[in-house]
Amino acid sequence: MNRAEAEQIAAAVTLIRPDWLRTSLVTLLGKHQQRPARDVMLALVWIAFDPDTKGPGRIDADGPWWLTARLAATETERPPYLAVARCPQHGQALPCLACQRPTQIADLATIRRIRAEARDIPSCTEPTAANDAGVTLNPQDRHTPAPDGAGLPSEEQNRFSNDVGEDRR
């Protein structure tokens, strides 16, 4: 365990036990620098949550907290409900992305056909039959007022005309 890890462990433990000083914990953890940070963290969390613990110095003694660290290091078989199904062909976790990939790659003719079809779809910016027939929007349906204030209610029209220097009252 290095100093940065000791400082992080001390910061985490002070969240559990705010009465333990972070600097004291870092000093205490210096005695255990030969141990893996994970083991020290687990032992110190055990001690911090133990109601019999008065101070963090208890970590120096042998106790069940070190057994916790040893148990955490052992590998056990995964229970069947956590087992991951694998693709028999590729060995990836199911659903296998390799099996789901399309096997056919588009050739140049297919790409040209798709682009031509996309060009034939009318876009929303092209004129429609309603616009060709001379249908115009009601001025009150506009989101922004016309420059001369047309389409605004009279009070707003007066205010707008005053802004541009014209008086329409």
Secondary structure, DSSP 4 states (H G I P E B T S, - for coil): --HHHHHHHHHHHHHH-TTS-HHHHHHHHHTTTTS-HHHHHHHHHHHHH-TT--SGGGGGS--HHHHHHHHHHS--PPPGGGPPPB-TTT-PBSSPHHHHS-SPPP-HHHHHHHHHHHHHSPPTTS--HHHHTT----GGG-SS--TT-TTS-HHHHHHHHHHTT----
